[in-house]
């Protein structure tokens, strides 16, 4: 194992160690202020140290990685199938690892201040396990990033699901938190069943779960199509693609730092990254790409339209995440993993920034509802400017990061539509391109609405002390994330950065292929004027509606569509009617059958035997004359039977 592969192996181990040590710490005695403060400091130190150590390793890997590297050792052999322990590293893995660890470190630092208090005036007693769970969440995502084996990737994939359940339900004082956590767990499990079956198909076909062996094997067309479609089920669950997207907005019941972690760099990014990791398989399966492209287009528009009518600031950002994930999977569907990864990285920066800035607003005004905010621009100037950068990047305002990455997605879709480039059919390119253009307009509209309703207009009615910028422990992570949100897009231009990520082709036949092109990720064409015009139009209409109503909600212009968009086309209700209610009815029927038929048969048998025994007991306790008469009657019957049998013999 050389230095590069050692760095890759240590990446998930460092935060995992911090998380396990944090979970094993003895709980502080309740009521002991000194003990609880000490436990909190130790937990915070472990969480921050684990995230910082992982970030240092990721940066070192990015700097030292000059070519793809892989190292593995056999772990288990079962019936001719090999499961290995190892890492598979390339430029894409190094970049995603840096993004994950950067956001994780910002979240750990931010959480030390954001979760300082639980109920009013009381400390948050559950902060130590929270910090440990964040570390395990980070480790699980990093395991997905560097894993060289599908089974090892599946382990990280499932641990993320468990940690998301625990973290969303952290604040148990909120009645919606446990329900949201359970919904996230169950919906993503539905997709994970398909993901597991897809991995099993590929492993059985290749005779090994090592990613290099799976990619090198010549799979049958039917097997490959079925496996890729099953894998897409898991991707739809983790990356919140239609129709398994409904868990993501409800996950806002968790603490705001966890919203930033889930929406920016972990969980939702895992599905997109998994497709890029197995891209040669999907590239050879046009059916899977068509399914992915249709789902991506629906997800993109659904998330954008739902965001236009939300009053909760976190739900606006949550639905925007759904929409932006549609851009990423749309880029994959038209055959451009580099554009998808580029947007994944910029999205991680500006979405983490937006959630942490929203957390600062919520921490200050005491509510998540934009209808109770307003006029915060002067009282919270730092938060305002950081939010402005984040929303500009989200909408695609040049020269912020989101402009370059979103233009890369639109350019890839345009090439597929107009020139038939890539493995997808031309009509799919048209679908993704048109959906992306409409998404630009709608995103600019709801991003402008959020900015105006939160920071402009008359002051709202905050619940508590006057609004103010957050303390340093909350402010510095927000300021730090504003830098990549503004400038990361420039890394897509050709130059030193791109050359560092383009390795020299190795000699090994099963070497890892790097998906990042040497000529950069940005190729501006005259068609960039179309999304810019849509951007200006969307922002202008939102501003005009706000001005016309003297600071009123621009969403009133939606008219009768507003409640439809606010309920996200009532797809939750559809799922509840078609899935939840029949499942609950089946469960009740099964319970009734178990209690009345199975248990009833057992209980009835016991009662019958007991009654029979009781009757025989009564007979045994008969008086002497009755007993003698019974004996004589029995003897008479036996004698009569013997006589009859003897006469007939």
Protein Blocks (a to p, Z undefined) as FASTA:
>chain_A
ZZklmmmmmmmmmmmmmmmmmmmpccddehiaklmmmmmmmmmmmmmmmmmmmmmmmmmm
mmmmmbdcdddddfbdcehiacdddddddfklmmmmmmmmmmmmmmmmmmmmmmmpcceh
iacfklmmmmmmmmmmmmmmmmmmmpcbfklmmmmmmmmmmmmmmmmmmmmmbmklmmmm
mmmmmmmmmmmmmmmmmmmmmmmmnopabfklmmmpccdfklmmmmmmmmmmmmmmmnop
afklmmmmmmmmpcfklmmmmmmmgojlmmmmmmmmmmmmmmmmmklmmmmmmmmmmmmm
mmmmmmmmcfblklmmmmmmmmmmmmmmmmmmnopaklmmmmmmmmmmmmmmmmmmmmmm
mmmnopabfklggjklmmmmmlmmmmmmmmmmmnopafbfklmmmmmmmmmmmmmmmnop
ajbdfklmmmmmmmmmmmmmmmmmmmmmmmmmmmgcjddddebdddddddfklmmmmmmm
mmmmmmmmmmmpgcjklmmmmccddfbfkbccdfbdfkbjadcdfklmmmmmmmmmmmmm
mmmmmmmnnopafklmnmmmlmmmmnooolmmmmmmmmmmmmmmmmmmmmmmmmmmmmmm
mmmmmmmmmmmmmmmmmmmmpcfklmmmmmmmmmmmmmmmmmmmmmmZZ
